[in-house]
């Protein structure tokens, strides 16, 4: 299993992450949204899910990635289905 990043995001960062991001034009490749404590990154053109990261609060304040998955099947990148097949090693 791959290691997760050790970065800690501040509470203010987490609030901003939770607002998500919708790509504004064709040059921006990602849409970001959250459901609870899970952050999803989808390709803006296809809507295909590629990354999902579950965040957890850190003692003393802030948030870190507790678990993450990445879609690694090339054929799935061409469909509207996201299967979470492997751990994500870097963000």
MIZAKOL-360718 format. One record per residue (C-alpha): residue number from 1; x, z, y. Coordinates in steps of 0.001 Angstrom, whole numbers. Each point is the difference from the previous one (the first is absolute). Example, Ala and Ser with C-alpha at 12.3 -4.5 7.8 and 13.67 -1.06 7.14 Angstrom:
<site 1; <12300; 7800; -4500>>;
<site 2; <1370; -660; 3440>>;
This chain:
<site 1; <0; 0; 0>>;
<site 2; <1230; -808; 3501>>;
<site 3; <563; 2560; 2707>>;
<site 4; <-2403; 361; 2882>>;
<site 5; <1265; 91; 3569>>;
<site 6; <751; 3484; 1321>>;
<site 7; <-1144; -758; 3549>>;
<site 8; <-2450; 2433; 1576>>;
<site 9; <-2517; -1403; 2464>>;
<site 10; <-1247; 2321; 2737>>;
<site 11; <-3653; 992; 251>>;
<site 12; <-250; -2357; 2990>>;
<site 13; <1476; -2828; -2103>>;
<site 14; <-2544; 700; -2743>>;
<site 15; <-2857; -182; 2513>>;
<site 16; <1287; -3380; 1162>>;
<site 17; <441; -1248; -3585>>;
<site 18; <-3593; 1015; -794>>;
<site 19; <-1287; -2276; 2766>>;
<site 20; <1324; -2929; -2031>>;
<site 21; <1019; -3398; 1267>>;
<site 22; <-1766; -3349; -47>>;
<site 23; <2185; -3070; 408>>;
<site 24; <-762; -1884; 3191>>;
<site 25; <1380; -3443; -816>>;
<site 26; <1523; -2099; -2765>>;
<site 27; <3517; 1285; 660>>;
<site 28; <-963; 3551; -967>>;
<site 29; <3; 269; -3764>>;
<site 30; <-1479; 3459; -672>>;
<site 31; <-3254; 1910; 411>>;
<site 32; <206; 3781; -433>>;
<site 33; <-2846; 2425; -662>>;
<site 34; <-473; 3457; -1460>>;
<site 35; <-2498; 1623; -2310>>;
<site 36; <500; 3731; 22>>;
<site 37; <3716; 580; -418>>;
<site 38; <745; -3437; -1478>>;
<site 39; <1446; -2748; 2194>>;
<site 40; <-589; -3587; -1146>>;
<site 41; <1951; -3070; 1105>>;
<site 42; <-1708; -3335; -599>>;
<site 43; <1206; -3520; 779>>;
<site 44; <-1852; -1129; 3101>>;
<site 45; <-665; -3587; -1113>>;
<site 46; <-1246; 702; -3509>>;
<site 47; <-1175; 3599; 216>>;
<site 48; <1946; 708; -3188>>;
<site 49; <1120; 3591; -423>>;
<site 50; <3752; 359; -434>>;
<site 51; <927; 3621; 747>>;
<site 52; <-1805; 3340; -214>>;
<site 53; <1654; 3261; 1015>>;
<site 54; <-1496; 3448; -385>>;
<site 55; <1120; 2392; 2724>>;
<site 56; <87; 3783; -312>>;
<site 57; <426; 2699; 2643>>;
<site 58; <3402; 1682; 192>>;
<site 59; <403; 3762; 335>>;
<site 60; <871; 659; 3631>>;
<site 61; <-1702; -3154; 1271>>;
<site 62; <152; -3722; -478>>;
<site 63; <-781; -2395; -2837>>;
<site 64; <1993; -1702; -2739>>;
<site 65; <-692; -2607; -2674>>;
<site 66; <-899; 1871; -3183>>;
<site 67; <-562; -3095; -2146>>;
<site 68; <-63; -3749; 456>>;
<site 69; <-759; -3152; -1916>>;
<site 70; <790; -3647; 560>>;
<site 71; <-1548; -3142; -1450>>;
<site 72; <2767; -1801; -1884>>;
<site 73; <-1919; -2689; -1856>>;
<site 74; <508; -3336; 1830>>;
<site 75; <-3266; -1468; -1274>>;
<site 76; <-1917; 3002; 1361>>;
<site 77; <1336; -798; 3442>>;
<site 78; <-2093; -3180; -136>>;
<site 79; <-3287; 1761; -835>>;
<site 80; <-2170; 2568; 1695>>;
<site 81; <817; 2702; -2570>>;
<site 82; <2599; 2727; 404>>;
<site 83; <1364; 1636; -3114>>;
<site 84; <2394; 2821; 602>>;
<site 85; <2635; -714; -2597>>;
<site 86; <3196; 1658; 1148>>;
<site 87; <1407; 2694; 2199>>;
<site 88; <1102; -990; 3457>>;
<site 89; <3660; 688; 642>>;
<site 90; <317; -566; 3731>>;
<site 91; <-2114; -59; 3128>>;
